[in-house]
C-alpha cells in the first residue's frame, strides 16, 4: 500500500495564491515579520455591450517598495508582466499599502489608471504619480463598469484607519478587499494567509 503523498506548504516568497476565481494574493511573507501587507491581483476577461473580448487587470494595494520584487515576480507569472496592468487600486496613503505604485507607473504601466479617494490622492501624488491617470472613487457611487462587462464597487471606510480609506468590493466573486479594516500584528513565526480567533489580539494591538 502506497503512503499518502506528503504535504508541502506553499513557498509564499515565489508562489501566488488564488483565493477566488481570477483573484490572486501576490504579496510576501517573511519569517520574523509581525506586520504584512496583502497585495492582490484581480484578472477579468469578457466583453461589454457586444464589443470584442478584452482583458482587464487590477493590482489592489500594490505594497511597499520592499514588497516590489515579490509582487513583480508573481504578477508577471500570472499575466505576463506589469505592463499588462490596467489599473492600480489603493486603499489609503500608507507606504506599506501603495509606495511601489510610483515604480510600477514610471517603469512598467504608465497608462494604467490609479483608483483611490481624493483624500488618499492628495498625499500619494507626492510620490511622483502621474496626475492624468488619477480616477477618484467618489465619481463611482454606482460602481466602476469595466470594459470586460463586470463591475467593481468602491466602499468608503472612513477613519479605518485613515479618513480617505476606501475598500473595494467585487460582486462577481463576493470578495471584499478590506484594506486595513481588519489589520493586525501577527506572531513572527506565523506565515498563514487566513485569520482565525487567535488573531483578534493582534488586531486589537494594531
Secondary structure by P-SEA (a helix, b strand, c coil): ccccbbbbccccccccccccccccccccccccccbbbbbbbbbbbbcccccccbbbbbbcccccccaaaaaaaaaaaaccccccccbbbbcccccccccaaaaaaacccccbbbbccaaaaacccccccccccccccccccccccccccbbbbbbbbccccccbbbbbbcccccccccccccccccccccccccccccaaaaaaac
